[in-house]
Amino acid sequence: MTGAELAWLASVKKMHAKVDAAFAAKSMTITRAKLLSLNSSLGECRRVLRRIGSPTARLQPVSALVNKGCTQFDKAAKCFRTAASVSDASGAVEAGTPAERTQSKALDCGFAGYGDGTNTLADANLKGEQIKLAAD
């Protein structure tokens, strides 16, 4: 494999670890600031892809998975932005209100989208390792 291909794969792996780290806390206090921070962390996927550019033809199967994972992260980020928009600074909403239902649905959507995206990126990293082994 070329140095550029190895660097591309390493960038994807590093980005995945960085996004996962934002969600890795044993306990998480859901404040508006935390929701916006999670939104920003999920955006790292697209930022990295723009920076590293398109991969070689050999890495296209990995790229397809990474793009799918980024799409899932994009959806999750939108959900966290929605949750933040109805939350006060402490992350609270008034019980029994439409805002509470919106926040609950948005949080479920956000965490599910993150889970789907991180699983897809794990598949992408595995595919990258398989390609590296086949090239050796």
Secondary structure, 3 states (H helix, E strand, C coil): CCHHHHHHHHHHHHHHHHHHHHCCCCCCCCCHHHHHHHHHHHHHHHHHHHHHCCCCHHHHHHHHHHHHHHHHHHHHHHHHHHHHHHCCCCCCCCCCCHHHHHHHHHHHHHHHHHHHHHHHHHHHHHHHHHHHHHHC
